[in-house]
Amino acid sequence: MTKSFMDEIGPERAQELVAEAVRKAIEELHAAGLPAIQGDGNGRVYKLYPDGSKVYIEEE
């Protein structure tokens, strides 16, 4: 039986790859002047703008 990609690289490496892809995507959004959608530790969702400002979705 063939191992899945996840089995081959392991969960830790998979998490590293996902985290790096997300960092790059956020960098690209910010370079284009667009916000990234993120969440805080309390489950609230916000737009994070390139200047570091946050606008919570329910505040719009």
C-alpha positions as CSV (number, residue, x, y, z in Angstrom):
1,M,0.0,0.0,0.0
2,T,1.3,3.4,-0.9
3,K,1.8,6.0,1.9
4,S,-0.1,9.2,1.6
5,F,1.8,12.5,1.3
6,M,0.9,13.3,4.9
7,D,2.2,9.9,6.1
8,E,5.4,10.5,4.2
9,I,6.2,14.0,5.5
10,G,4.5,13.7,8.9
11,P,2.1,16.1,10.6
12,E,4.8,18.5,11.9
13,R,6.3,19.1,8.4
14,A,2.8,19.4,7.0
15,Q,2.0,22.1,9.6
16,E,5.3,24.0,8.7
17,L,4.4,23.9,5.0
18,V,0.9,25.2,5.6
19,A,2.1,28.0,7.9
20,E,4.7,29.1,5.3
21,A,2.1,29.1,2.6
22,V,-0.2,31.3,4.7
23,R,2.6,33.7,5.5
24,K,3.4,34.1,1.8
25,A,-0.3,34.6,0.9
26,I,-0.6,37.3,3.6
27,E,2.5,39.0,2.3
28,E,1.1,39.0,-1.2
29,L,-2.2,40.5,-0.1
30,H,-0.5,43.2,1.9
31,A,1.9,44.0,-1.0
32,A,-1.2,44.6,-3.1
33,G,-2.7,46.8,-0.4
34,L,-5.4,44.3,0.5
35,P,-6.3,43.1,4.0
36,A,-6.0,39.6,5.2
37,I,-8.8,38.0,7.1
38,Q,-7.8,36.6,10.5
39,G,-9.2,35.6,13.8
40,D,-8.3,36.5,17.4
41,G,-8.1,34.3,20.4
42,N,-11.7,35.0,21.3
43,G,-13.2,33.8,18.0
44,R,-13.7,37.2,16.5
45,V,-12.9,37.7,12.8
46,Y,-11.1,40.8,11.6
47,K,-9.4,42.3,8.5
48,L,-5.7,42.9,9.1
49,Y,-4.5,45.8,6.9
50,P,-1.0,46.2,5.6
51,D,-0.4,49.1,8.1
52,G,-1.2,46.8,11.0
53,S,-4.7,48.1,11.7
54,K,-7.5,45.7,12.5
55,V,-11.2,46.1,11.6
56,Y,-13.4,43.6,13.2
57,I,-16.0,42.3,10.7
58,E,-19.0,43.0,13.0
59,E,-17.8,46.6,13.2
60,E,-18.3,47.3,9.5
